[in-house]
Amino acid sequence: VECGAGTFSNANPIEKFVISVSDCDESHPTLNTDESYTIATHSRHGYIPSYVSATAATVYGALRALETWSQLVKFDFDCGTYYFASVTNITDAPRFPHRGLMIDTARHYQPLAAVKAIVDSLPYAK
């Protein structure tokens, strides 16, 4: 496979990812911590993104932005480049001020390994 030979993923790889955080305080999050973020793709040719920027008010918003980006970006192993399918803008924030998960182990027994796997997968659902 030749890189840049007409395949969409190689036509314009993502050149950079710029992230801006307003407040770099890393103290534990509270119910009032702002976890909102914005991701924007920018292009040189109007429809194929060439770089991405993310803005967040806090480091926790930046973490959520990076998690979203990791779910959307693709990697071309033949050329060693990252790419994003289309130009887009994403603005996101938690619906509720808390994060939680209820596991009913009284009626539905779950082994400890399964509970740990569920907890480890929570960032994917943000």
Secondary structure, DSSP 4 states (H G I P E B T S, - for coil): --TTSS-HHHHS---EEEEEEEE---SPP-TT----EEEEEEESSSSSEEEEEEEEEEHHHHHHHHHHHHHH-EEETTTTEEE-SS--EEEE--SSSS------TTTS---HHHHHHHHHHHHHH-
